[in-house]
Amino acid sequence: MDTPPFSIATYSRELFTTLSRKNPEIAGRYRPFMDHLETHLFPVHDHLPAGFCHGDFHPMNIIWGNTDIRAVIDWEFCGTKPEIYDRPI
């Protein structure tokens, strides 16, 4: 199946729309953050190179050995996402 990459921009907009409908007062408090994301992140986000990502990569989703990583677990959110999604800085 050929699905489009996950878009945090699309997800954030849908989440904010739901929040605005269900709790306009709280949505109003978050409006400045959404405005900032709309101006600075979202215009470039969906044009970033995409690749396969784990989707929930953090230390609790790693099975650790004494000196190395033995396995990565919990692949529930894996899929095509911007490559920076799981990349450590």
CORKAQUI-V210650 format. One record per residue. N is the residue number from 1. PSI is psi in degrees with one decimal (* if undefined). BURIAL is b if it has 9 or more other C-alpha atoms within 8 Angstrom, else e. D_LAST is the distance of its C-alpha to the last C-alpha in Angstrom with 1 decimal. Layout:
n,psi,burial,d_last
N,PSI,BURIAL,D_LAST
N,PSI,BURIAL,D_LAST
This chain:
n,psi,burial,d_last
1,133.8,e,30.9
2,95.3,e,29.0
3,148.9,e,27.2
4,154.3,e,25.0
5,151.4,b,21.2
6,136.8,e,20.3
7,112.2,b,20.1
8,-27.1,e,18.6
9,-50.2,b,20.9
10,-46.1,e,23.9
11,-46.2,e,23.2
12,-41.8,e,22.7
13,-43.6,e,25.9
14,-42.2,e,27.9
15,-42.5,e,26.8
16,-35.9,b,27.7
17,-43.8,e,31.0
18,-45.5,e,31.9
19,-42.8,b,31.1
20,-37.7,b,33.2
21,-41.1,e,36.0
22,-30.4,e,36.0
23,79.6,e,35.2
24,-31.5,b,35.5
25,-47.2,e,35.3
26,-39.8,b,31.9
27,-38.2,b,30.7
28,-35.6,e,32.0
29,-30.7,e,29.8
30,-7.3,e,26.7
31,-44.1,e,28.0
32,-34.5,e,26.3
33,-44.2,e,22.8
34,-41.4,e,23.9
35,-41.8,e,25.3
36,-45.4,b,22.1
37,-42.0,b,20.1
38,-35.1,b,23.1
39,-40.5,e,23.0
40,-31.9,e,19.4
41,-51.3,b,17.3
42,-34.7,b,19.9
43,-25.7,e,21.5
44,-22.9,e,18.5
45,-51.2,b,16.9
46,0.4,b,19.6
47,2.4,e,19.4
48,151.5,e,15.9
49,137.3,e,16.1
50,154.0,b,16.8
51,179.1,b,16.8
52,129.5,b,17.5
53,152.0,b,15.1
54,-48.3,b,15.9
55,-14.8,b,15.8
56,48.3,b,15.6
57,113.1,e,13.1
58,167.5,e,13.2
59,-29.3,e,15.1
60,-13.4,e,18.4
61,21.9,b,18.3
62,136.0,b,18.0
63,116.1,b,21.2
64,139.4,b,20.6
65,-172.1,e,22.9
66,-35.5,e,23.7
67,4.9,e,21.2
68,174.1,e,19.3
69,127.2,b,18.4
70,-36.3,e,21.7
71,157.5,e,21.0
72,129.6,e,18.9
73,176.6,e,21.2
74,72.7,e,21.7
75,22.1,e,21.2
76,-35.5,e,23.0
77,18.3,e,20.4
78,159.0,b,19.5
79,-171.0,b,20.2
80,121.1,b,19.3
81,165.3,b,16.5
82,138.6,b,14.3
83,-27.3,b,11.9
84,-9.6,e,8.8
85,-45.3,e,10.5
86,3.9,b,9.4
87,127.1,e,6.4
88,150.0,e,3.8
89,*,e,0.0
